[in-house]
Amino acid sequence: MCKHLVYIAFCFVALGLLGCEETPPNTTISQFDRPQDVTLVCYDETANKTFPVDCCRKSGVTVDGDCGVGLASATLFAFVTQTTPGEVAVVNLDSFSIVDQDERIPYTSFIPVGGQPSDIVATHNGQYVYTANYETSDLSVIDVISDNGTFSVLNNPTLRPARSIPLTLENDDKQKASAARMVLSVLPEESRDRFAFVTQPKLNRLAVVALNADDCPSSESENSAGCMLGYLPMEGRPWAVVTSEETSSIYVG
């Protein structure tokens, strides 16, 4: 399989988290295969816990109540989609190195997700990362740290596939249910990261997905990752979707 070089300008990806006085290097990572999107996760190895991204600031005052000026032992990680193989690579942004998910396969052991991941987002607290998969019409769920804290893809990982949430209903044509872009719920605060909204352009709709089995109907609650609750009809093959930190509105284009 042909590997392509990717030139990563971490200066804007890190959103200033390294501090204005530092200039992040421009780094080439040759193991990537059609990287398309990236999301960031802040991880404190001492506590074996993820935090909001602002907690990885090296200078300045954070605005999040989960940390102060920044956690000295916290590290920023990038989760990067690999479109061709259907995988997600994890990159340590302190050392600019790939976190191998299997030490027996150095430099290229990435996390298997669905086919042709077209978007990737992390929850606010960084515990979960989701990909929208265009080819397999589903969401993949990466447990950055397991609920009981015994497993992490960032610290001594063991290669394992992501969990899956199908984005099809009973009478859907799976070939047309391709997932394009997604956002996670923001407001109200009690609903943060409980739901995902995913554009499905071939079906002209916005899928509404519960990200916790407790929010699913009893007939769908067997999948611990969550379930598709339904959809909102759209016009003109919707693709892009964004949400606002200030309001509960979702915008689809």
Salt bridges, closest charged atoms under 4 A:
ASP37 OD1 - ARG181 NH1 3.21
ASP54 OD1 - ARG57 NE 3.35
ASP64 OD2 - HIS124 NE2 2.90
ASP102 OD2 - ARG104 NH2 2.82
ASP119 OD1 - ARG181 NH1 3.31
ASP143 OD1 - ARG163 NH2 2.79
ASP172 OD2 - ARG205 NH2 2.64
GLU189 OE2 - ARG192 NE 3.27
ASP215 OD1 - ARG194 NH2 2.68
GLU245 OE1 - ARG192 NH2 3.54
